[in-house]
Amino acid sequence: VVHLDDLVPEPGPRMDTNGHESSEAEEASASNPQNHSCSFVSIRGSSSFESHRASWASIFARVLALRAIAHKVIRFLAQIENFQKKLWLKKKFVTACDYVVTLDRIPEELYPAIAACHAQREEWVRLMAIDEIKGDLSGRTGYSVPLTVEFLKENRFLPVDTRNCALGISEEISKATCGMTDSGIALQSDNFAGLQLLGRGLGAGVETVFIDPPYKTGLGDFCYKDNFQHSSWMAMMQDRLSLLKTLLAEEWLLFAAISDVESGNLRHLFDLAFGSDFLATLAWEKTYSPRMDALTFSYDFDQILAAGTHVGRLPFTQDKKQFSKQEASGQAYRRRTWRKEGSSSRREDRPNLFYAIPAPDGVPLWPIRPDGTEGRWRGNKERFDKLDSLNLIEWTKRDDGWQVYVKQVFDEEATRPPSTLITHEAAGHNHEGVEVLKALMGEIVFENPKPPRLVEFAIKLADDSAPNWTLDFFAGSGTTGHAVINLNREDGGNRRYILVEMGEHFDTVLVPRLKKVIYAKDWKDGKPASRDTGVSHCFKVLRLESYEDTLNNLRLVRTPEQQTALDELDLSAPDAAEDYRLGYMLDLESAGSASLLSTAAFTDPWSYTLDVATGTAGETRPVNVDLVETFNWLLGLTVTSQSRSGGVLWVEGTNPQGEKVLVLWRKTTSDGSVDAPALNDWCRKLKVSVLDGEYALIYVNGDHHLDNLRRPDQTWKVRLIDEEFPRLMFAE
C-alpha cells in the first residue's frame, strides 16, 4: 500500500516528462500558483531521476499485483453472488401438503376412522367447542370420547385436517377429494417463492388481488430484512409486483391498502408495473371517530391504490317516488329535458352538441335556452337516435313549441359507479377488524387486522360470484380468505382464494381462522354463536422450503476423485486449478446437496428429506419432501385423479396447454433390469399404453423400457422425471 504522504514534490531541479531539466522561465511559470497544473512527484528521500524511475517501477509492480489479486477476489465474489442468486431463484420444495375438507365431501366409509382420530377430535374441541354439543330427546347425538359416526353425520360442516390423521386415512381422504375443485389454497412461504410456484401452477388465472403490504414504521414490525428503510421496501415490492403480473388473468383488478408512509413509493411502483392500467387512489375511512390523542392531525383514512382492466358497479337503491310517470306496460319512469340545463349548457361549452332534431311534425328543433341564447343537447345525434330506438325519448307540445325529454326508467337492480371515498359504514373500520377476529379466536391474536367487509367491498367490484381466484400474498391473519368464504355463504358463489404468508401466525391464526369461518358464520368469545351456518369447503395447505432451509441443507463435498484431479491440476496446470476454485467450485461441489435436488430423490421419492427450521433459533428437524406435489406444481398440472396400486403412484391431470398428462412414481432399485419389466407389467395390467392417444405426455422416474413416440414438436412423449424435475426447478 502506498500512502500519499510518501509522495511529495522534489525540491531539486524540475524535470519535464522526458527527464530533462526545465528552463528558468518554465520554473517561474510552474512556481506561479495560477499557472501550476502539475508538478513532478517523487518519493521522499530520492534525488535523481533514476531513483525516481526505480521507485515508480516498484510502485507500478505493486499496483499490477494488487489489480491481479483484486480481479481474483472479484471473480470469486461473483461466483458467490451467482450461487446465491441460483439458490434464491430456484423453485422451492413442497415440504408438506395437507387438505382441510368438510365432512360432507368425505365418503362415509371413512367416518369410523375419522371418529377414532384423537388429534382431530381435540382440534374440534379447541376450535369449535364441540364438547358443548349435548344430546337431547329429539335424537340429536351429543359429544363423546371417542366420537361416533352418528355425531359426524349430524355435523357435516366440521373441517377435517389430513395433518391430524394417520397416513393411510390421510391418503384416502386426499384420494377422495382429488379432482374436487379447491375452494382455496393457504401457502406458508416467503411470498416471492410462493408467487414463483403459483406462476407455474396457475398461469394467468388470478382475477382479483387484495394486499395489505407491511411497511417500515419504526416499530420493528417489518418482518422482511430492512436496513435501508424505503429502498429495501421498494425493492421487495417491485420484485413481487413483477411476479404478480405473470399471474394476472386477461381481466383483473388489484387493490393495495397502504398508509401515507409508503403510498407515494407504492404509486410509483404501480406506474412502473401497470402503467395505464392504474385506476384510482381510494380513501378508506379506517376509523369511526377522530383520534383525540393525535399530536397534529387525526389520520382517519388509509389509501387503497387500485389498478386493473375493469371495475364493477355497486348496487344502488332508487327512490320509486321520484318515478311518477308510467308507461302503458306499467313501467315507472321519470323524465328530464334532452336540452342541457344549468352549468356548461351554452353552445360554446360543447359546440358539437348544437344540432337540429326533427320534431314529430317535421319542424327542426334547436337547443335554444329560455333566455333566447343558443344552448346544447345532452348528447350527440347518434346517442339521441339510440335512445329514440329504445323508446326512451318523449315529445311534448306546448304553447312555445315542442319540448323533447329523455326517460329514466325505474330499475329494481340499479347500479352506480364506485366512489373513491369508502366510508366505514360501507366497508368497516380498523376496530371492527379487531373485534371480528377477537370474537373468532377469543382473544386479540393479531395486530391491526383489516375488517372482512373491506375486502368483501373490493371483491364485489371485481367479480360476479364465478369461481374466480382472489390472491393475497401478504395474507396476515387471513382476512381475505374470511371475506371470500363470507361472500360465498351469502350468495352461493364459488369464489376461490389463495393466501400466502410466511409468519408463525400462519399456523396459530390464519389456518384456524379459516376452519372456524367454514364451520360457522357468527362467533363470540372464540365459540360458535350458531352451528347451522357452515359451508361445504375444501382448501389445500402447502408449506414450502424457505431460503434459510435451502442454505441449511447445503453440503460442499469434494469427492476423492475430484480431489485427485485437482491435485494433478495444481502441479500440471495451476491456472486451470485456480480457475476451478474461483469460478466453478460452489456449483460442482454442492451438487449433491438435498436442497439442490440430489439424484437420490428419484430412487425412493417418499424418503427424500430436508432439515427444516422448527422456529426455535438454530434448531431443525428432518421433514419428508413431497416430491409428487412439487412436481405437479412445476408442471403446472391440474390434477384430476391420483391413486396408488402395485407399488406405483399415478397422477392424472392436464397441463397449461390443455394436454392430458400421466405421471408415474415408484421406488426403484439400482438394477434397471428389474425396475423396467416391473413397470411394463404394471402398464399392461392397467391398460396404459404409450402408443394410444389417451395421454399427450407421460412422465416416469427411473429406468424404463416403455415405447416412445416423437411428438409433432420433435419432443418425446415419454419423459424422465429425473431430467425434467431439475430443469423446471432451476429454470429462470
Secondary structure, DSSP 8 states (H G I E B T S, - for coil): ---GGGEEE-SS--B-TTS-B--HHHHHHHHSTTT-----EEETT--SHHHHHHHHHHHHHHHHHHHHHHHHHHHHHHHHHHHHHHHHHS---EEEEEEEEEGGGS-GGGHHHHHT-HHHHHHHHHHH-GGG----TT------SS--HHHHHH-TT-EEEGGGS-HHHHHHHHHHHTTS--SEEEEES-HHHHHHHHHHHHSS-EEEEEE------SSS---S--SSTHHHHHHHHHHHHHHHHTTEEEEEEEEEEE-TTTHHHHHHHHHHHHGGGEEEEEEEE--SS--TT-SS----EEEEEEEES----EE----GGG--EE-TTS-EEEEEESB--STT-BGGGSGGG---EE-TTS-EE--B-TTS-BB-BSS-HHHHHHHHHTT-EEEEEETTEEEEEEEEE--TT-EE---SEE-HHHH--HHHHHHHHHHHHSS--SSS---HHHHHHHHHTT-SSSS-EEEESS-TTTHHHHHHHHHHHHH----EEEEEE-STHIIIIIHHHHHHHHH-S-EETTEES-SS-----EEEEEEE--HHHHHHT------HHHHHHHHHHHHH-HHHHHHHHHHTHHHHHTTT-GGG--GGGGTSTTS-EEEEE-SSTT-EEEEE--HHHHHHHHHT-EEEEEEEETTEEEEEEE-TTS-EEEEEEE---S-HHHHHHHHHHHHHHTT--SSSSS-SEEEE-S-------B-TTS-BSEEEHHHHHHHHHH--
